[in-house]
Amino acid sequence: MNKQSEMELNKPQPTELFSKILEGIKKASRKLVEESAAQGLSLVISVNGEAKDVPAEQLLSQVSEKK
């Protein structure tokens, strides 16, 4: 067995609870962007460690492209 295979075996596997938490975060984030876009608001996000004020509508179009 090579070193990379050993690392993969030792890597923690996401639990069902962790997966549900991540799914909840994704849903909440999308809802925030959708509701903010509907109200014409901007959101502050981190881009390369720098805070940026971005129109929620722009973020929504980016999120929709990734789906």
mmCIF file as gemmi writes it, N, C-alpha and C atoms, coordinates in Angstrom:
data_model
loop_
_atom_site.group_PDB
_atom_site.id
_atom_site.type_symbol
_atom_site.label_atom_id
_atom_site.label_alt_id
_atom_site.label_comp_id
_atom_site.label_asym_id
_atom_site.label_entity_id
_atom_site.label_seq_id
_atom_site.pdbx_PDB_ins_code
_atom_site.Cartn_x
_atom_site.Cartn_y
_atom_site.Cartn_z
_atom_site.occupancy
_atom_site.B_iso_or_equiv
_atom_site.pdbx_formal_charge
_atom_site.auth_seq_id
_atom_site.auth_asym_id
_atom_site.pdbx_PDB_model_num
ATOM 1 N N . MET Axp A 1 ? 0.865 -1.176 0 1 0 ? 1 A 1
ATOM 2 C CA . MET Axp A 1 ? 0 0 0 1 0 ? 1 A 1
ATOM 3 C C . MET Axp A 1 ? 0.911 1.239 0 1 0 ? 1 A 1
ATOM 4 N N . ASN Axp A 2 ? 0.637 2.18 -0.921 1 0 ? 2 A 1
ATOM 5 C CA . ASN Axp A 2 ? 1.472 3.385 -0.97 1 0 ? 2 A 1
ATOM 6 C C . ASN Axp A 2 ? 0.985 4.424 0.038 1 0 ? 2 A 1
ATOM 7 N N . LYS Axp A 3 ? 1.812 5.462 0.207 1 0 ? 3 A 1
ATOM 8 C CA . LYS Axp A 3 ? 1.53 6.468 1.234 1 0 ? 3 A 1
ATOM 9 C C . LYS Axp A 3 ? 0.211 7.198 0.974 1 0 ? 3 A 1
ATOM 10 N N . GLN Axp A 4 ? -0.088 7.495 -0.317 1 0 ? 4 A 1
ATOM 11 C CA . GLN Axp A 4 ? -1.325 8.211 -0.633 1 0 ? 4 A 1
ATOM 12 C C . GLN Axp A 4 ? -2.551 7.352 -0.307 1 0 ? 4 A 1
ATOM 13 N N . SER Axp A 5 ? -2.487 6.065 -0.572 1 0 ? 5 A 1
ATOM 14 C CA . SER Axp A 5 ? -3.598 5.173 -0.245 1 0 ? 5 A 1
ATOM 15 C C . SER Axp A 5 ? -3.825 5.129 1.258 1 0 ? 5 A 1
ATOM 16 N N . GLU Axp A 6 ? -2.732 5.115 2.025 1 0 ? 6 A 1
ATOM 17 C CA . GLU Axp A 6 ? -2.856 5.12 3.476 1 0 ? 6 A 1
ATOM 18 C C . GLU Axp A 6 ? -3.506 6.405 3.962 1 0 ? 6 A 1
ATOM 19 N N . MET Axp A 7 ? -3.126 7.52 3.337 1 0 ? 7 A 1
ATOM 20 C CA . MET Axp A 7 ? -3.704 8.811 3.722 1 0 ? 7 A 1
ATOM 21 C C . MET Axp A 7 ? -5.195 8.83 3.431 1 0 ? 7 A 1
ATOM 22 N N . GLU Axp A 8 ? -5.608 8.257 2.306 1 0 ? 8 A 1
ATOM 23 C CA . GLU Axp A 8 ? -7.023 8.214 1.958 1 0 ? 8 A 1
ATOM 24 C C . GLU Axp A 8 ? -7.811 7.384 2.971 1 0 ? 8 A 1
ATOM 25 N N . LEU Axp A 9 ? -7.228 6.293 3.42 1 0 ? 9 A 1
ATOM 26 C CA . LEU Axp A 9 ? -7.902 5.446 4.399 1 0 ? 9 A 1
ATOM 27 C C . LEU Axp A 9 ? -8.026 6.154 5.745 1 0 ? 9 A 1
ATOM 28 N N . ASN Axp A 10 ? -7.041 6.951 6.094 1 0 ? 10 A 1
ATOM 29 C CA . ASN Axp A 10 ? -7.045 7.65 7.376 1 0 ? 10 A 1
ATOM 30 C C . ASN Axp A 10 ? -7.832 8.949 7.334 1 0 ? 10 A 1
ATOM 31 N N . LYS Axp A 11 ? -8.199 9.399 6.159 1 0 ? 11 A 1
ATOM 32 C CA . LYS Axp A 11 ? -8.933 10.651 6.015 1 0 ? 11 A 1
ATOM 33 C C . LYS Axp A 11 ? -10.335 10.484 6.607 1 0 ? 11 A 1
ATOM 34 N N . PRO Axp A 12 ? -10.757 11.421 7.465 1 0 ? 12 A 1
ATOM 35 C CA . PRO Axp A 12 ? -12.094 11.296 8.055 1 0 ? 12 A 1
ATOM 36 C C . PRO Axp A 12 ? -13.181 11.344 6.977 1 0 ? 12 A 1
ATOM 37 N N . GLN Axp A 13 ? -14.131 10.464 7.092 1 0 ? 13 A 1
ATOM 38 C CA . GLN Axp A 13 ? -15.234 10.417 6.14 1 0 ? 13 A 1
ATOM 39 C C . GLN Axp A 13 ? -16.382 11.272 6.663 1 0 ? 13 A 1
ATOM 40 N N . PRO Axp A 14 ? -17.024 12.03 5.758 1 0 ? 14 A 1
ATOM 41 C CA . PRO Axp A 14 ? -18.153 12.846 6.224 1 0 ? 14 A 1
ATOM 42 C C . PRO Axp A 14 ? -19.265 11.957 6.786 1 0 ? 14 A 1
ATOM 43 N N . THR Axp A 15 ? -19.762 12.36 7.906 1 0 ? 15 A 1
ATOM 44 C CA . THR Axp A 15 ? -20.848 11.602 8.512 1 0 ? 15 A 1
ATOM 45 C C . THR Axp A 15 ? -22.165 12.088 7.921 1 0 ? 15 A 1
ATOM 46 N N . GLU Axp A 16 ? -23.192 11.359 8.175 1 0 ? 16 A 1
ATOM 47 C CA . GLU Axp A 16 ? -24.52 11.747 7.702 1 0 ? 16 A 1
ATOM 48 C C . GLU Axp A 16 ? -24.91 13.098 8.295 1 0 ? 16 A 1
ATOM 49 N N . LEU Axp A 17 ? -24.604 13.305 9.564 1 0 ? 17 A 1
ATOM 50 C CA . LEU Axp A 17 ? -24.917 14.576 10.215 1 0 ? 17 A 1
ATOM 51 C C . LEU Axp A 17 ? -24.158 15.721 9.552 1 0 ? 17 A 1
ATOM 52 N N . PHE Axp A 18 ? -22.869 15.528 9.296 1 0 ? 18 A 1
ATOM 53 C CA . PHE Axp A 18 ? -22.054 16.546 8.642 1 0 ? 18 A 1
ATOM 54 C C . PHE Axp A 18 ? -22.625 16.878 7.267 1 0 ? 18 A 1
ATOM 55 N N . SER Axp A 19 ? -23.021 15.859 6.523 1 0 ? 19 A 1
ATOM 56 C CA . SER Axp A 19 ? -23.603 16.075 5.194 1 0 ? 19 A 1
ATOM 57 C C . SER Axp A 19 ? -24.902 16.88 5.286 1 0 ? 19 A 1
ATOM 58 N N . LYS Axp A 20 ? -25.718 16.588 6.286 1 0 ? 20 A 1
ATOM 59 C CA . LYS Axp A 20 ? -26.97 17.327 6.475 1 0 ? 20 A 1
ATOM 60 C C . LYS Axp A 20 ? -26.693 18.781 6.852 1 0 ? 20 A 1
ATOM 61 N N . ILE Axp A 21 ? -25.676 18.993 7.682 1 0 ? 21 A 1
ATOM 62 C CA . ILE Axp A 21 ? -25.305 20.358 8.073 1 0 ? 21 A 1
ATOM 63 C C . ILE Axp A 21 ? -24.854 21.145 6.85 1 0 ? 21 A 1
ATOM 64 N N . LEU Axp A 22 ? -23.997 20.546 6.026 1 0 ? 22 A 1
ATOM 65 C CA . LEU Axp A 22 ? -23.537 21.224 4.814 1 0 ? 22 A 1
ATOM 66 C C . LEU Axp A 22 ? -24.693 21.553 3.873 1 0 ? 22 A 1
ATOM 67 N N . GLU Axp A 23 ? -25.611 20.629 3.724 1 0 ? 23 A 1
ATOM 68 C CA . GLU Axp A 23 ? -26.774 20.861 2.861 1 0 ? 23 A 1
ATOM 69 C C . GLU Axp A 23 ? -27.616 22.011 3.401 1 0 ? 23 A 1
ATOM 70 N N . GLY Axp A 24 ? -27.784 22.067 4.715 1 0 ? 24 A 1
ATOM 71 C CA . GLY Axp A 24 ? -28.537 23.156 5.336 1 0 ? 24 A 1
ATOM 72 C C . GLY Axp A 24 ? -27.865 24.506 5.119 1 0 ? 24 A 1
ATOM 73 N N . ILE Axp A 25 ? -26.55 24.531 5.232 1 0 ? 25 A 1
ATOM 74 C CA . ILE Axp A 25 ? -25.802 25.775 4.996 1 0 ? 25 A 1
ATOM 75 C C . ILE Axp A 25 ? -25.966 26.224 3.553 1 0 ? 25 A 1
ATOM 76 N N . LYS Axp A 26 ? -25.894 25.296 2.621 1 0 ? 26 A 1
ATOM 77 C CA . LYS Axp A 26 ? -26.059 25.636 1.2 1 0 ? 26 A 1
ATOM 78 C C . LYS Axp A 26 ? -27.449 26.216 0.938 1 0 ? 26 A 1
ATOM 79 N N . LYS Axp A 27 ? -28.474 25.583 1.517 1 0 ? 27 A 1
ATOM 80 C CA . LYS Axp A 27 ? -29.845 26.066 1.32 1 0 ? 27 A 1
ATOM 81 C C . LYS Axp A 27 ? -30.036 27.449 1.922 1 0 ? 27 A 1
ATOM 82 N N . ALA Axp A 28 ? -29.502 27.657 3.128 1 0 ? 28 A 1
ATOM 83 C CA . ALA Axp A 28 ? -29.636 28.954 3.8 1 0 ? 28 A 1
ATOM 84 C C . ALA Axp A 28 ? -28.9 30.052 3.033 1 0 ? 28 A 1
ATOM 85 N N . SER Axp A 29 ? -27.729 29.714 2.518 1 0 ? 29 A 1
ATOM 86 C CA . SER Axp A 29 ? -26.949 30.688 1.744 1 0 ? 29 A 1
ATOM 87 C C . SER Axp A 29 ? -27.697 31.083 0.475 1 0 ? 29 A 1
ATOM 88 N N . ARG Axp A 30 ? -28.24 30.1 -0.205 1 0 ? 30 A 1
ATOM 89 C CA . ARG Axp A 30 ? -28.979 30.38 -1.443 1 0 ? 30 A 1
ATOM 90 C C . ARG Axp A 30 ? -30.208 31.242 -1.137 1 0 ? 30 A 1
ATOM 91 N N . LYS Axp A 31 ? -30.916 30.924 -0.058 1 0 ? 31 A 1
ATOM 92 C CA . LYS Axp A 31 ? -32.103 31.695 0.323 1 0 ? 31 A 1
ATOM 93 C C . LYS Axp A 31 ? -31.718 33.142 0.62 1 0 ? 31 A 1
ATOM 94 N N . LEU Axp A 32 ? -30.606 33.337 1.325 1 0 ? 32 A 1
ATOM 95 C CA . LEU Axp A 32 ? -30.127 34.684 1.63 1 0 ? 32 A 1
ATOM 96 C C . LEU Axp A 32 ? -29.858 35.464 0.35 1 0 ? 32 A 1
ATOM 97 N N . VAL Axp A 33 ? -29.187 34.841 -0.603 1 0 ? 33 A 1
ATOM 98 C CA . VAL Axp A 33 ? -28.866 35.511 -1.86 1 0 ? 33 A 1
ATOM 99 C C . VAL Axp A 33 ? -30.145 35.808 -2.638 1 0 ? 33 A 1
ATOM 100 N N . GLU Axp A 34 ? -31.069 34.853 -2.713 1 0 ? 34 A 1
ATOM 101 C CA . GLU Axp A 34 ? -32.32 35.053 -3.449 1 0 ? 34 A 1
ATOM 102 C C . GLU Axp A 34 ? -33.141 36.196 -2.86 1 0 ? 34 A 1
ATOM 103 N N . GLU Axp A 35 ? -33.288 36.198 -1.523 1 0 ? 35 A 1
ATOM 104 C CA . GLU Axp A 35 ? -34.088 37.238 -0.878 1 0 ? 35 A 1
ATOM 105 C C . GLU Axp A 35 ? -33.417 38.606 -0.989 1 0 ? 35 A 1
ATOM 106 N N . SER Axp A 36 ? -32.112 38.64 -0.884 1 0 ? 36 A 1
ATOM 107 C CA . SER Axp A 36 ? -31.385 39.906 -1.023 1 0 ? 36 A 1
ATOM 108 C C . SER Axp A 36 ? -31.498 40.439 -2.445 1 0 ? 36 A 1
ATOM 109 N N . ALA Axp A 37 ? -31.406 39.549 -3.429 1 0 ? 37 A 1
ATOM 110 C CA . ALA Axp A 37 ? -31.527 39.961 -4.829 1 0 ? 37 A 1
ATOM 111 C C . ALA Axp A 37 ? -32.921 40.518 -5.1 1 0 ? 37 A 1
ATOM 112 N N . ALA Axp A 38 ? -33.94 39.886 -4.536 1 0 ? 38 A 1
ATOM 113 C CA . ALA Axp A 38 ? -35.319 40.343 -4.734 1 0 ? 38 A 1
ATOM 114 C C . ALA Axp A 38 ? -35.525 41.748 -4.173 1 0 ? 38 A 1
ATOM 115 N N . GLN Axp A 39 ? -34.749 42.108 -3.163 1 0 ? 39 A 1
ATOM 116 C CA . GLN Axp A 39 ? -34.87 43.429 -2.543 1 0 ? 39 A 1
ATOM 117 C C . GLN Axp A 39 ? -33.854 44.426 -3.094 1 0 ? 39 A 1
ATOM 118 N N . GLY Axp A 40 ? -33.047 43.98 -4.063 1 0 ? 40 A 1
ATOM 119 C CA . GLY Axp A 40 ? -32.054 44.868 -4.667 1 0 ? 40 A 1
ATOM 120 C C . GLY Axp A 40 ? -30.884 45.191 -3.75 1 0 ? 40 A 1
ATOM 121 N N . LEU Axp A 41 ? -30.569 44.285 -2.839 1 0 ? 41 A 1
ATOM 122 C CA . LEU Axp A 41 ? -29.501 44.514 -1.87 1 0 ? 41 A 1
ATOM 123 C C . LEU Axp A 41 ? -28.168 43.939 -2.34 1 0 ? 41 A 1
ATOM 124 N N . SER Axp A 42 ? -27.111 44.352 -1.67 1 0 ? 42 A 1
ATOM 125 C CA . SER Axp A 42 ? -25.775 43.802 -1.904 1 0 ? 42 A 1
ATOM 126 C C . SER Axp A 42 ? -25.369 42.984 -0.695 1 0 ? 42 A 1
ATOM 127 N N . LEU Axp A 43 ? -24.422 42.085 -0.906 1 0 ? 43 A 1
ATOM 128 C CA . LEU Axp A 43 ? -23.868 41.282 0.179 1 0 ? 43 A 1
ATOM 129 C C . LEU Axp A 43 ? -22.357 41.464 0.198 1 0 ? 43 A 1
ATOM 130 N N . VAL Axp A 44 ? -21.773 41.349 1.354 1 0 ? 44 A 1
ATOM 131 C CA . VAL Axp A 44 ? -20.322 41.443 1.479 1 0 ? 44 A 1
ATOM 132 C C . VAL Axp A 44 ? -19.767 40.022 1.484 1 0 ? 44 A 1
ATOM 133 N N . ILE Axp A 45 ? -18.835 39.767 0.569 1 0 ? 45 A 1
ATOM 134 C CA . ILE Axp A 45 ? -18.21 38.449 0.471 1 0 ? 45 A 1
ATOM 135 C C . ILE Axp A 45 ? -16.695 38.616 0.503 1 0 ? 45 A 1
ATOM 136 N N . SER Axp A 46 ? -15.989 37.536 0.716 1 0 ? 46 A 1
ATOM 137 C CA . SER Axp A 46 ? -14.537 37.549 0.714 1 0 ? 46 A 1
ATOM 138 C C . SER Axp A 46 ? -14.043 37.07 -0.646 1 0 ? 46 A 1
ATOM 139 N N . VAL Axp A 47 ? -13.21 37.889 -1.285 1 0 ? 47 A 1
ATOM 140 C CA . VAL Axp A 47 ? -12.589 37.521 -2.552 1 0 ? 47 A 1
ATOM 141 C C . VAL Axp A 47 ? -11.085 37.617 -2.348 1 0 ? 47 A 1
ATOM 142 N N . ASN Axp A 48 ? -10.416 36.479 -2.365 1 0 ? 48 A 1
ATOM 143 C CA . ASN Axp A 48 ? -8.968 36.427 -2.115 1 0 ? 48 A 1
ATOM 144 C C . ASN Axp A 48 ? -8.617 37.108 -0.797 1 0 ? 48 A 1
ATOM 145 N N . GLY Axp A 49 ? -9.431 36.888 0.224 1 0 ? 49 A 1
ATOM 146 C CA . GLY Axp A 49 ? -9.178 37.435 1.548 1 0 ? 49 A 1
ATOM 147 C C . GLY Axp A 49 ? -9.541 38.899 1.72 1 0 ? 49 A 1
ATOM 148 N N . GLU Axp A 50 ? -10.155 39.49 0.702 1 0 ? 50 A 1
ATOM 149 C CA . GLU Axp A 50 ? -10.528 40.898 0.75 1 0 ? 50 A 1
ATOM 150 C C . GLU Axp A 50 ? -12.049 41.026 0.713 1 0 ? 50 A 1
ATOM 151 N N . ALA Axp A 51 ? -12.603 41.872 1.58 1 0 ? 51 A 1
ATOM 152 C CA . ALA Axp A 51 ? -14.052 42.067 1.63 1 0 ? 51 A 1
ATOM 153 C C . ALA Axp A 51 ? -14.513 42.855 0.406 1 0 ? 51 A 1
ATOM 154 N N . LYS Axp A 52 ? -15.537 42.334 -0.269 1 0 ? 52 A 1
ATOM 155 C CA . LYS Axp A 52 ? -16.094 42.993 -1.459 1 0 ? 52 A 1
ATOM 156 C C . LYS Axp A 52 ? -17.598 43.112 -1.308 1 0 ? 52 A 1
ATOM 157 N N . ASP Axp A 53 ? -18.143 44.269 -1.666 1 0 ? 53 A 1
ATOM 158 C CA . ASP Axp A 53 ? -19.575 44.51 -1.678 1 0 ? 53 A 1
ATOM 159 C C . ASP Axp A 53 ? -20.073 44.144 -3.079 1 0 ? 53 A 1
ATOM 160 N N . VAL Axp A 54 ? -20.923 43.119 -3.167 1 0 ? 54 A 1
ATOM 161 C CA . VAL Axp A 54 ? -21.366 42.611 -4.459 1 0 ? 54 A 1
ATOM 162 C C . VAL Axp A 54 ? -22.887 42.593 -4.504 1 0 ? 54 A 1
ATOM 163 N N . PRO Axp A 55 ? -23.493 43.101 -5.591 1 0 ? 55 A 1
ATOM 164 C CA . PRO Axp A 55 ? -24.946 43.019 -5.705 1 0 ? 55 A 1
ATOM 165 C C . PRO Axp A 55 ? -25.409 41.556 -5.624 1 0 ? 55 A 1
ATOM 166 N N . ALA Axp A 56 ? -26.423 41.313 -4.825 1 0 ? 56 A 1
ATOM 167 C CA . ALA Axp A 56 ? -26.921 39.941 -4.652 1 0 ? 56 A 1
ATOM 168 C C . ALA Axp A 56 ? -27.395 39.354 -5.969 1 0 ? 56 A 1
ATOM 169 N N . GLU Axp A 57 ? -27.909 40.193 -6.858 1 0 ? 57 A 1
ATOM 170 C CA . GLU Axp A 57 ? -28.361 39.714 -8.169 1 0 ? 57 A 1
ATOM 171 C C . GLU Axp A 57 ? -27.197 39.097 -8.951 1 0 ? 57 A 1
ATOM 172 N N . GLN Axp A 58 ? -26.03 39.709 -8.844 1 0 ? 58 A 1
ATOM 173 C CA . GLN Axp A 58 ? -24.84 39.174 -9.509 1 0 ? 58 A 1
ATOM 174 C C . GLN Axp A 58 ? -24.446 37.833 -8.902 1 0 ? 58 A 1
ATOM 175 N N . LEU Axp A 59 ? -24.505 37.739 -7.586 1 0 ? 59 A 1
ATOM 176 C CA . LEU Axp A 59 ? -24.196 36.473 -6.914 1 0 ? 59 A 1
ATOM 177 C C . LEU Axp A 59 ? -25.195 35.39 -7.302 1 0 ? 59 A 1
ATOM 178 N N . LEU Axp A 60 ? -26.454 35.767 -7.403 1 0 ? 60 A 1
ATOM 179 C CA . LEU Axp A 60 ? -27.494 34.814 -7.756 1 0 ? 60 A 1
ATOM 180 C C . LEU Axp A 60 ? -27.244 34.229 -9.146 1 0 ? 60 A 1
ATOM 181 N N . SER Axp A 61 ? -26.838 35.072 -10.085 1 0 ? 61 A 1
ATOM 182 C CA . SER Axp A 61 ? -26.556 34.558 -11.434 1 0 ? 61 A 1
ATOM 183 C C . SER Axp A 61 ? -25.373 33.6 -11.409 1 0 ? 61 A 1
ATOM 184 N N . GLN Axp A 62 ? -24.375 33.853 -10.558 1 0 ? 62 A 1
ATOM 185 C CA . GLN Axp A 62 ? -23.229 32.958 -10.443 1 0 ? 62 A 1
ATOM 186 C C . GLN Axp A 62 ? -23.627 31.635 -9.801 1 0 ? 62 A 1
ATOM 187 N N . VAL Axp A 63 ? -24.487 31.696 -8.797 1 0 ? 63 A 1
ATOM 188 C CA . VAL Axp A 63 ? -24.943 30.483 -8.114 1 0 ? 63 A 1
ATOM 189 C C . VAL Axp A 63 ? -25.767 29.639 -9.076 1 0 ? 63 A 1
ATOM 190 N N . SER Axp A 64 ? -26.616 30.286 -9.879 1 0 ? 64 A 1
ATOM 191 C CA . SER Axp A 64 ? -27.473 29.572 -10.826 1 0 ? 64 A 1
ATOM 192 C C . SER Axp A 64 ? -26.639 28.864 -11.894 1 0 ? 64 A 1
ATOM 193 N N . GLU Axp A 65 ? -25.522 29.473 -12.31 1 0 ? 65 A 1
ATOM 194 C CA . GLU Axp A 65 ? -24.664 28.864 -13.326 1 0 ? 65 A 1
ATOM 195 C C . GLU Axp A 65 ? -24.025 27.585 -12.819 1 0 ? 65 A 1
ATOM 196 N N . LYS Axp A 66 ? -23.727 27.514 -11.525 1 0 ? 66 A 1
ATOM 197 C CA . LYS Axp A 66 ? -23.052 26.36 -10.943 1 0 ? 66 A 1
ATOM 198 C C . LYS Axp A 66 ? -23.972 25.169 -10.741 1 0 ? 66 A 1
ATOM 199 N N . LYS Axp A 67 ? -25.264 25.37 -10.726 1 0 ? 67 A 1
ATOM 200 C CA . LYS Axp A 67 ? -26.215 24.289 -10.487 1 0 ? 67 A 1
ATOM 201 C C . LYS Axp A 67 ? -26.26 23.296 -11.588 1 0 ? 67 A 1
